[in-house]
Amino acid sequence: MARRGALILLEGVDRCGKSTQAKLLAQHLNCTLQNFPDRTTSIGSTINAYLSNACEMNDQAIHLLFSANRWELSEKLRDLLNQGTHVVLDRYPSFLPSHILMWWLPRYCYSGAAFTAAKEKPGLSLDWCMRPEIGLPRPDVVIFLDISTHDAAQRAAYGEERYEKREFQERVRANFFRIMETEAAAKAPWHVLDATKSIDELHASIKAVATSTIAQVEHTPVRILE
C-alpha cells in the first residue's frame, strides 16, 4: 500500500506549551497552520462565544458541539492521511517537504473528554464523553506535555478563558491519566514529556517521537476510535 501520513496528537492541560510548539513547527516547515476548533464555522463561532464567556450553554450541549466540530473535519482529515500528508498537533520532523499542510488540533477527542468530565456533573462520565468520538481517526501517537497546575498558572495569559482555573485543571490532568490507562489496553502509544523543559529541549523530544511514529505507521491503515 502507498505511504500514508501520520496523525500525531499533542495533549496537555491549558498553558502547557502546545501553541508555542505549533508555531515553532509552522515556522520551521514554512507551512500552513490551521487551528482547531475551527472557529470559522457556525458551530465553531458558537464554541468561541462559549469559551470567551460571551454565552452560557448546557454542559452536554457544548461537549457535543465540540465533537460535531471535529466531525466536520473528519473526512478531510482522513483524506489527508491517506494521501500521505502528516497531520500533527505539535512537532513534525525536519525532513518533511515545506509545502506540507500542518493542522494543529488542540481540542481533539481526548481533550474534549478530559475537560468535560472535569466538570463533575451528573451524567458527564469519561465513558459518556468519549462516545461521540467513536469513528474518528485514532491518533497514531499522543504526546502529553505534563506540567503542574502551579507552573501552568505562572505562564502568560493564564486565566483568560473559561476553563483556566487551577482546581479545574487539576481534575483535567487526572482525567488525562485515567484515559492513558484505558488507552494502554488498546495498545495506543502515549508519551509523557516534561513540559517545564526549555522550549528547545521539548522541541527535540517531540521531534524524536514524531520521527519514530511516522516510520512505524507509513504502511499501515488509518485506525479509528472504537
Summary of the structure (lengths in Angstrom):
residues: 226
radius of gyration: 16.6
end to end distance: 23.5
largest distance: 48.3
contacts: 700
relative contact order: 0.22
helix: 47%
strand: 12%
